[in-house]
């Protein structure tokens, strides 16, 4: 199985970028991982929230193929513990899935097209985090999930 993370807009905090790259490197020992950053929508200030979500959704969907399983990182998604998330990953691997795609939306969330295409939604927390922080958190949780599956000491039970 391959895992892809798609996000809107680049990370402008170099400290976060260093941490993100560290976890991407670590994650590479367990799974084929790709991180796709879609540039911010041009002239977004001239768009309504709905128009901006639609434009972002169009750009995201261009990068997904029909056989991909799409999971949206959404505040209204299912909350999982780290162990629950590792079990979710294991089930996806056991199902013979080729590519599991996680997606971080733009500042207003996702378009209806994205919700219709998605196979599920996961919430990382009841709290709200910046989109830049969410990148780090999901990549770290992917890494943590694989260390749990391998019974490695990173996650202390």
Secondary structure, DSSP 8 states (H G I E B T S, - for coil): -EEEEEEES----HHHHHHHHHHHHHHTTTSEEEEEEE---TTGGGS-HHHHHHHHHHHHHTT--TT-EEEEEEEEEEE--HHHHHHHHHHHHHTT-SEEEEEE-BTTB--HHHHHH-SEEEES-SS---HHHHHHHHHHHHHHHHHHHTT-TTS--
